Amino acid sequence: MIDFTRFDVVFPSDHGDKPYDPAGLRSIETFRKQFNGVLFFDRVLKALELGQAGNAYPPKGESGLRTLHRQICESKVSSHHKLSVLYYLLLDHDDIRGQRSQLAGALAEESGLPAKFQIFMRGLWSMDRGQFKFALEYLTHPSLPSEFADEIISTLVRHAEESDYSMALAYYHATQPTLQTSAALELLFGALARTSVTEALYFARRHPPPAQEQLFRTLVTSVLDDAADAVATKGKELVSLPLSAAEEKWLQDVLVAAAAGEGKGGSKNARLVAQMRQIVTGRDRGGGAVALNGLGGGQTFAAKPAKAGRTAGW
């Protein structure tokens, strides 16, 4: 069994590249700034009460690393947690020393660190480096609890490229976490709404009535706020869904408010979606005229007739 309380046993004593030289410190701080000033390793250190996380990591040179190592060893957390933190630090060393370096793996093998701790720390290390694809391979492992799920989902949504939320949704579907904050719930639901209207609706239905209503209204607003070409597609998906009486009322409430100029969606998209819904439900009896009750005593918006020789469509 390795004596991890000895600094020279855990960390390399050769003259190879060091991860915490001035260039390495700048690189880590750059990653921290990308993530609103907080790395996942900062959260780990805070959870384990290992000093002021922002000051403890990255350690400044070898003296700073020795101080952090001593703090870790003197803390009152379990040996597995201490080894997990040291494992993360050794991932920094492996990264700077190249693919052939296996310092973290050697520590885990010699100390008997359970695989789930290794997998979790590799996942968090990859998140901190913006390597989200690799992070998901670790963080969706079935042996792991959904630790930091709110923060993981929030990070994946906020850093989605070109509105591609597939990684955030893949993590959610694989782990099925119970989110603890409204902010994370809103970000996840926004990603769902922009990806699949149907999936977002059924997600909303799994929540109690007050939250369900808020999520449903958010879904409709998301459709109305989308680009014109997307509104036609997502609007058609929305109005084709079987809605409950309550959902129908919420839908009409949002459409009326949007058509009246409340919110970013504007009247054009609201009229389009309202017309679609009336056609789908068979309530359109006016040759394309659409009534949005509540606007000036039943104001009617007439749909433009189709040009001769063409079929009107969505």
HUJOJO-V534768 format. One record per residue. RES is the residue in three letters. PSI is psi in whole degrees, 0 to 359 (999 if undefined). OMEGA is omega in radians with two decimals (* if undefined). BURIAL is 1 if it has 24 or more other C-alpha atoms within 12 Angstrom, else 0. Layout:
RES:PSI:OMEGA:BURIAL / RES:PSI:OMEGA:BURIAL
This chain:
MET:129:-3.10:0 / ILE:142:3.07:0 / ASP:91:-3.03:0 / PHE:356:3.09:1 / THR:348:3.10:1 / ARG:118:-3.08:0 / PHE:314:-3.05:0 / ASP:345:3.07:0 / VAL:325:-3.09:0 / VAL:314:-3.00:1 / PHE:147:-3.09:1 / PRO:142:-3.13:1 / SER:2:-3.14:0 / ASP:184:-3.09:0 / HIS:28:3.11:0 / GLY:179:-3.11:0 / ASP:142:-3.12:0 / LYS:138:-3.09:1 / PRO:348:-3.02:1 / TYR:31:2.97:1 / ASP:175:-3.09:0 / PRO:320:3.13:0 / ALA:319:3.13:0 / GLY:320:3.12:0 / LEU:318:3.12:0 / ARG:320:-3.14:0 / SER:314:3.14:0 / ILE:319:3.13:1 / GLU:329:3.07:1 / THR:316:3.08:0 / PHE:319:-3.13:1 / ARG:318:3.13:1 / LYS:324:3.12:0 / GLN:332:-3.10:0 / PHE:40:3.05:1 / ASN:34:3.02:0 / GLY:5:-3.10:0 / VAL:121:3.02:1 / LEU:161:3.08:1 / PHE:329:3.09:1 / PHE:327:3.03:1 / ASP:319:-3.14:1 / ARG:323:3.10:1 / VAL:312:-3.13:1 / LEU:321:3.12:1 / LYS:317:3.14:0 / ALA:326:-3.14:0 / LEU:3:3.11:1 / GLU:46:3.13:0 / LEU:68:3.08:1 / GLY:188:3.08:0 / GLN:110:-2.99:0 / ALA:315:-3.09:1 / GLY:334:3.13:1 / ASN:333:-3.07:0 / ALA:328:-3.08:1 / TYR:135:-0.02:1 / PRO:146:3.10:1 / PRO:145:-3.08:1 / LYS:99:3.12:1 / GLY:189:-3.09:0 / GLU:323:-3.13:0 / SER:320:3.09:0 / GLY:323:3.11:0 / LEU:321:3.10:1 / ARG:321:3.13:1 / THR:315:3.13:0 / LEU:319:3.11:1 / HIS:318:3.13:1 / ARG:317:3.11:0 / GLN:319:3.13:1 / ILE:312:-3.08:1 / CYS:329:-3.12:1 / GLU:354:3.14:0 / SER:165:-3.06:0 / LYS:11:-3.13:0 / VAL:170:-3.10:0 / SER:161:3.12:0 / SER:324:3.13:1 / HIS:322:3.12:1 / HIS:320:3.09:1 / LYS:313:-3.14:1 / LEU:327:3.12:1 / SER:318:3.12:1 / VAL:317:3.10:1 / LEU:324:3.11:1 / TYR:315:3.11:1 / TYR:315:-3.13:1 / LEU:324:3.12:1 / LEU:334:3.02:1 / LEU:325:3.04:1 / ASP:317:3.14:1 / HIS:316:3.13:1 / ASP:322:-3.10:1 / ASP:318:-3.09:1 / ILE:335:-3.07:0 / ARG:348:3.07:0 / GLY:171:-3.01:0 / GLN:334:-3.07:0 / ARG:348:3.14:0 / SER:130:-3.11:0 / GLN:42:-3.09:0 / LEU:316:-3.13:1 / ALA:316:3.13:1 / GLY:322:3.13:1 / ALA:318:3.10:1 / LEU:315:-3.12:1 / ALA:318:-3.11:1 / GLU:316:-3.07:0 / GLU:337:-3.13:0 / SER:349:-3.10:1 / GLY:29:3.12:0 / LEU:121:-3.11:1 / PRO:149:-3.05:0 / ALA:323:-3.06:0 / LYS:328:3.09:0 / PHE:320:3.10:1 / GLN:315:-3.11:1 / ILE:316:-3.12:1 / PHE:314:-3.12:1 / MET:325:3.06:1 / ARG:322:3.10:1 / GLY:316:3.13:1 / LEU:322:3.10:1 / TRP:317:3.12:1 / SER:322:3.06:1 / MET:317:-3.11:1 / ASP:340:3.11:1 / ARG:5:-3.14:1 / GLY:16:3.14:1 / GLN:70:-2.95:0 / PHE:323:-3.13:1 / LYS:315:3.11:0 / PHE:323:-3.14:0 / ALA:318:-3.12:1 / LEU:327:3.13:1 / GLU:329:3.13:1 / TYR:312:-2.97:1 / LEU:344:3.08:1 / THR:9:3.13:1 / HIS:135:-3.06:0 / PRO:344:-3.13:0 / SER:350:-3.02:0 / LEU:143:2.95:1 / PRO:164:-3.12:0 / SER:59:3.13:1 / GLU:137:-3.12:1 / PHE:29:-3.08:1 / ALA:318:3.13:1 / ASP:315:-3.10:1 / GLU:323:3.14:1 / ILE:312:3.13:1 / ILE:317:-3.14:1 / SER:317:-3.14:1 / THR:316:-3.11:1 / LEU:324:3.11:1 / VAL:313:-3.08:1 / ARG:331:-3.09:1 / HIS:19:3.07:1 / ALA:137:-3.14:0 / GLU:132:3.09:0 / GLU:42:3.09:0 / SER:29:3.07:0 / ASP:104:-3.07:0 / TYR:20:-3.03:1 / SER:325:-3.12:1 / MET:319:3.09:1 / ALA:316:-3.12:1 / LEU:325:3.09:1 / ALA:318:3.11:1 / TYR:315:-3.12:1 / TYR:313:-3.10:1 / HIS:327:-3.11:0 / ALA:324:-3.04:1 / THR:337:-3.13:1 / GLN:55:-3.09:0 / PRO:157:2.97:1 / THR:108:-3.07:0 / LEU:142:-3.04:1 / GLN:342:-3.06:0 / THR:146:3.10:0 / SER:329:3.14:0 / ALA:315:3.13:0 / ALA:321:3.11:1 / LEU:317:-3.14:1 / GLU:320:3.11:1 / LEU:316:3.12:1 / LEU:314:-3.10:1 / PHE:323:3.08:1 / GLY:319:3.09:1 / ALA:319:3.09:1 / LEU:314:-3.08:1 / ALA:323:-3.12:1 / ARG:348:-3.12:1 / THR:314:-3.12:1 / SER:112:3.13:1 / VAL:318:-3.12:1 / THR:313:-3.14:1 / GLU:321:3.13:1 / ALA:321:3.13:1 / LEU:313:-3.11:1 / TYR:331:3.03:1 / PHE:315:3.14:1 / ALA:322:-3.10:1 / ARG:343:3.14:1 / ARG:1:-3.12:0 / HIS:156:3.12:0 / PRO:159:-2.99:0 / PRO:310:-3.10:0 / PRO:314:3.14:0 / ALA:323:3.13:0 / GLN:315:3.14:1 / GLU:315:-3.13:1 / GLN:316:-3.14:1 / LEU:320:3.14:1 / PHE:316:3.12:1 / ARG:323:3.08:1 / THR:320:3.11:1 / LEU:311:-3.13:1 / VAL:316:3.13:1 / THR:321:3.11:1 / SER:320:3.11:1 / VAL:315:-3.10:1 / LEU:330:-3.09:1 / ASP:356:-3.07:1 / ASP:171:3.10:1 / ALA:157:-3.02:0 / ALA:316:-3.12:0 / ASP:326:-3.14:0 / ALA:329:-3.14:0 / VAL:318:-3.13:1 / ALA:317:-3.11:1 / THR:309:-3.11:1 / LYS:327:3.08:1 / GLY:318:3.11:1 / LYS:320:3.10:1 / GLU:318:-3.12:1 / LEU:310:-3.04:1 / VAL:344:3.14:1 / SER:353:-3.11:1 / LEU:146:3.06:0 / PRO:110:-3.08:0 / LEU:147:3.03:0 / SER:170:3.12:0 / ALA:320:3.14:0 / ALA:316:-3.14:0 / GLU:323:3.10:1 / GLU:318:3.12:1 / LYS:316:3.14:0 / TRP:320:3.12:1 / LEU:310:-3.12:1 / GLN:322:3.11:1 / ASP:314:-3.12:1 / VAL:319:-3.13:1 / LEU:318:3.13:1 / VAL:314:-3.13:1 / ALA:318:-3.13:1 / ALA:319:3.14:1 / ALA:334:3.11:1 / ALA:0:3.09:1 / GLY:9:3.11:0 / GLU:126:-3.12:0 / GLY:175:-3.02:0 / LYS:342:-3.02:0 / GLY:323:3.13:1 / GLY:169:-3.01:1 / SER:329:-3.04:1 / LYS:309:-3.13:1 / ASN:323:3.12:1 / ALA:318:3.13:1 / ARG:320:3.14:1 / LEU:312:-3.11:1 / VAL:321:3.11:1 / ALA:318:3.12:1 / GLN:316:3.11:1 / MET:314:-3.08:1 / ARG:319:-3.13:1 / GLN:325:3.09:1 / ILE:316:-3.11:1 / VAL:320:-3.10:0 / THR:357:3.11:0 / GLY:17:-3.14:0 / ARG:357:3.14:0 / ASP:109:-3.11:0 / ARG:12:-3.03:0 / GLY:28:3.11:0 / GLY:31:3.12:0 / GLY:353:3.10:1 / ALA:135:-3.06:1 / VAL:124:3.12:1 / ALA:127:3.04:1 / LEU:96:-3.10:1 / ASN:142:3.11:0 / GLY:352:3.12:0 / LEU:96:3.09:0 / GLY:41:3.08:0 / GLY:37:3.06:0 / GLY:46:3.13:0 / GLN:140:-3.09:0 / THR:133:3.07:0 / PHE:119:-3.09:1 / ALA:128:3.08:0 / ALA:145:3.14:1 / LYS:137:3.13:0 / PRO:152:3.12:0 / ALA:147:3.09:0 / LYS:151:-3.11:0 / ALA:138:3.09:0 / GLY:0:3.13:0 / ARG:154:-3.14:0 / THR:128:3.11:0 / ALA:136:-3.12:0 / GLY:184:-3.12:0 / TRP:999:*:1
